[in-house]
Amino acid sequence: MTQKTILRSDELSCPSCVPKIEKALNALPGVAKAEVRFNTGKIEVEHDPAQSSIEALVEAVRGTGYEAQPAAF
């Protein structure tokens, strides 16, 4: 079952980081879609939490050199 998780990052300093983060998230198992909104720092991920936890999503973003936190909206 897919759920939508929203992460926020205050560190998105350049538009070129967007595809890098999306690629890292899309490479995770169970991720159906990852969309980074550069102007708001919002990262929307549709994923199967049984295959990729929220912590795994945060780790994937961290692996690209950015910090992200789960957000309610």
RODOLO-825747 format. One record per residue: x, z, y of N, C-alpha, C, O in turn; residue number from 1. Coordinates in nm, 2 decimals. Example, Ala and Ser with C-alpha at 12.3 -4.5 7.8 and 13.67 -1.06 7.14 Angstrom:
     n.px     n.pz     n.py    ca.px    ca.pz    ca.py     c.px     c.pz     c.py     o.px     o.pz     o.py    nr
     1.32     0.78    -0.57     1.23     0.78    -0.45     1.32     0.78    -0.33     1.42     0.85    -0.33     1
     1.28     0.71    -0.22     1.37     0.71    -0.11     1.29     0.79     0.00     1.34     0.80     0.11     2
//
This chain:
     n.px     n.pz     n.py    ca.px    ca.pz    ca.py     c.px     c.pz     c.py     o.px     o.pz     o.py    nr
     0.08     0.00    -0.12     0.00     0.00     0.00     0.09     0.00     0.12     0.19     0.07     0.13     1
     0.05    -0.08     0.22     0.13    -0.10     0.34     0.08    -0.01     0.45    -0.04     0.01     0.47     2
     0.17     0.06     0.52     0.14     0.13     0.64     0.22     0.08     0.76     0.32     0.02     0.74     3
     0.16     0.11     0.88     0.24     0.07     1.00     0.30     0.20     1.05     0.24     0.30     1.08     4
     0.43     0.19     1.07     0.51     0.30     1.13     0.57     0.25     1.26     0.61     0.13     1.27     5
     0.56     0.33     1.36     0.61     0.30     1.49     0.73     0.39     1.52     0.73     0.51     1.52     6
     0.84     0.32     1.55     0.97     0.39     1.60     0.99     0.36     1.74     0.94     0.26     1.79     7
     1.05     0.45     1.81     1.09     0.43     1.95     1.24     0.44     1.97     1.30     0.53     1.91     8
     1.30     0.35     2.05     1.44     0.37     2.08     1.45     0.35     2.23     1.40     0.26     2.29     9
     1.53     0.44     2.29     1.56     0.43     2.43     1.69     0.36     2.46     1.73     0.35     2.57    10
     1.75     0.31     2.35     1.88     0.25     2.36     1.89     0.10     2.36     2.00     0.04     2.36    11
     1.77     0.03     2.36     1.78    -0.12     2.35     1.83    -0.17     2.49     1.75    -0.19     2.58    12
     1.95    -0.20     2.49     2.02    -0.24     2.62     2.02    -0.39     2.64     2.04    -0.44     2.75    13
     2.01    -0.47     2.53     2.02    -0.61     2.55     1.92    -0.68     2.45     1.90    -0.63     2.34    14
     1.86    -0.79     2.49     1.77    -0.86     2.40     1.83    -0.91     2.27     1.76    -0.93     2.17    15
     1.96    -0.93     2.27     2.03    -0.97     2.15     2.03    -0.87     2.04     2.05    -0.91     1.92    16
     2.00    -0.75     2.07     1.99    -0.65     1.96     1.86    -0.66     1.88     1.85    -0.61     1.77    17
     1.76    -0.72     1.94     1.63    -0.73     1.88     1.63    -0.80     1.74     1.59    -0.74     1.64    18
     1.69    -0.92     1.73     1.69    -0.99     1.60     1.78    -0.91     1.50     1.76    -0.91     1.38    19
     1.88    -0.84     1.55     1.97    -0.76     1.46     1.90    -0.65     1.40     1.91    -0.63     1.28    20
     1.82    -0.58     1.48     1.74    -0.47     1.42     1.63    -0.52     1.33     1.60    -0.46     1.22    21
     1.56    -0.63     1.37     1.45    -0.68     1.29     1.51    -0.73     1.15     1.45    -0.71     1.05    22
     1.63    -0.79     1.16     1.69    -0.84     1.03     1.72    -0.72     0.94     1.70    -0.73     0.82    23
     1.78    -0.61     1.00     1.81    -0.49     0.92     1.69    -0.43     0.85     1.69    -0.39     0.74    24
     1.58    -0.42     0.93     1.45    -0.36     0.88     1.39    -0.45     0.77     1.34    -0.41     0.67    25
     1.39    -0.58     0.80     1.32    -0.68     0.71     1.40    -0.68     0.58     1.34    -0.73     0.47    26
     1.53    -0.64     0.57     1.61    -0.65     0.45     1.57    -0.53     0.36     1.61    -0.53     0.24    27
     1.50    -0.43     0.41     1.47    -0.31     0.33     1.36    -0.35     0.23     1.27    -0.43     0.26    28
     1.36    -0.29     0.11     1.25    -0.31     0.01     1.12    -0.26     0.06     1.11    -0.16     0.12    29
     1.01    -0.34     0.04     0.88    -0.30     0.08     0.84    -0.32     0.23     0.73    -0.29     0.27    30
     0.94    -0.38     0.31     0.91    -0.40     0.45     0.84    -0.54     0.46     0.90    -0.64     0.42    31
     0.72    -0.54     0.50     0.64    -0.67     0.52     0.67    -0.74     0.65     0.68    -0.86     0.66    32
     0.69    -0.66     0.75     0.71    -0.71     0.89     0.78    -0.61     0.98     0.74    -0.49     0.97    33
     0.87    -0.65     1.05     0.93    -0.56     1.15     0.93    -0.64     1.29     0.98    -0.75     1.29    34
     0.89    -0.57     1.39     0.88    -0.63     1.52     0.94    -0.54     1.63     0.89    -0.42     1.64    35
     1.04    -0.58     1.70     1.10    -0.50     1.80     1.05    -0.55     1.94     1.06    -0.67     1.97    36
     0.99    -0.46     2.02     0.95    -0.49     2.15     1.06    -0.44     2.25     1.06    -0.32     2.28    37
     1.14    -0.53     2.29     1.25    -0.50     2.38     1.21    -0.42     2.50     1.27    -0.32     2.54    38
     1.11    -0.47     2.57     1.07    -0.42     2.70     1.02    -0.27     2.70     1.03    -0.20     2.79    39
     0.96    -0.23     2.58     0.91    -0.10     2.57     0.99    -0.01     2.48     0.97     0.11     2.47    40
     1.08    -0.07     2.40     1.16     0.01     2.31     1.09     0.05     2.19     1.12     0.14     2.11    41
     0.98    -0.02     2.16     0.89     0.01     2.05     0.93    -0.08     1.93     0.95    -0.20     1.95    42
     0.94    -0.02     1.81     0.97    -0.09     1.69     0.86    -0.07     1.59     0.84     0.04     1.55    43
     0.78    -0.18     1.57     0.67    -0.17     1.47     0.71    -0.22     1.34     0.76    -0.33     1.33    44
     0.69    -0.14     1.24     0.73    -0.18     1.10     0.61    -0.16     1.01     0.55    -0.06     1.00    45
     0.57    -0.27     0.94     0.47    -0.26     0.83     0.55    -0.26     0.70     0.63    -0.35     0.66    46
     0.53    -0.14     0.63     0.61    -0.12     0.51     0.53    -0.04     0.40     0.43     0.02     0.43    47
     0.58    -0.05     0.28     0.53     0.04     0.17     0.62     0.16     0.17     0.73     0.16     0.14    48
     0.56     0.28     0.21     0.64     0.40     0.22     0.69     0.45     0.08     0.79     0.52     0.08    49
     0.64     0.40    -0.03     0.69     0.43    -0.16     0.83     0.36    -0.18     0.91     0.41    -0.26    50
     0.85     0.25    -0.11     0.97     0.18    -0.13     1.07     0.20    -0.02     1.19     0.21    -0.04    51
     1.02     0.22     0.10     1.11     0.25     0.22     1.05     0.36     0.30     0.94     0.33     0.36    52
     1.11     0.47     0.30     1.05     0.59     0.38     1.08     0.56     0.53     1.16     0.48     0.57    53
     1.02     0.65     0.61     1.04     0.64     0.75     1.19     0.67     0.78     1.25     0.61     0.87    54
     1.25     0.77     0.70     1.39     0.80     0.72     1.48     0.68     0.69     1.58     0.65     0.76    55
     1.44     0.60     0.59     1.51     0.48     0.56     1.50     0.38     0.67     1.60     0.31     0.70    56
     1.39     0.37     0.74     1.37     0.28     0.85     1.47     0.32     0.97     1.54     0.24     1.03    57
     1.47     0.45     0.99     1.55     0.51     1.10     1.70     0.48     1.07     1.78     0.45     1.15    58
     1.74     0.50     0.94     1.87     0.48     0.90     1.91     0.33     0.92     2.02     0.30     0.96    59
     1.82     0.24     0.89     1.85     0.10     0.90     1.87     0.06     1.05     1.97    -0.02     1.08    60
     1.80     0.12     1.14     1.82     0.10     1.28     1.95     0.16     1.32     2.03     0.10     1.40    61
     1.98     0.28     1.27     2.11     0.35     1.30     2.23     0.26     1.25     2.33     0.26     1.32    62
     2.21     0.19     1.14     2.31     0.11     1.09     2.35    -0.01     1.18     2.46    -0.07     1.17    63
     2.26    -0.05     1.27     2.28    -0.15     1.37     2.34    -0.10     1.50     2.38    -0.17     1.59    64
     2.36     0.04     1.50     2.42     0.10     1.62     2.33     0.16     1.72     2.37     0.19     1.83    65
     2.20     0.17     1.68     2.10     0.23     1.77     2.03     0.34     1.71     2.01     0.35     1.59    66
     1.99     0.44     1.79     1.91     0.55     1.74     1.76     0.52     1.76     1.72     0.46     1.87    67
     1.68     0.56     1.67     1.53     0.54     1.68     1.47     0.67     1.63     1.52     0.73     1.54    68
     1.35     0.70     1.68     1.27     0.82     1.63     1.13     0.77     1.60     1.08     0.68     1.66    69
     1.07     0.83     1.49     0.93     0.80     1.47     0.85     0.84     1.59     0.87     0.94     1.65    70
     0.75     0.76     1.62     0.66     0.79     1.73     0.51     0.78     1.69     0.48     0.71     1.59    71
     0.43     0.85     1.76     0.29     0.85     1.73     0.22     0.73     1.78     0.12     0.68     1.73    72
     0.27     0.67     1.89     0.21     0.55     1.95     0.32     0.46     2.00     0.28     0.35     2.06    73
//
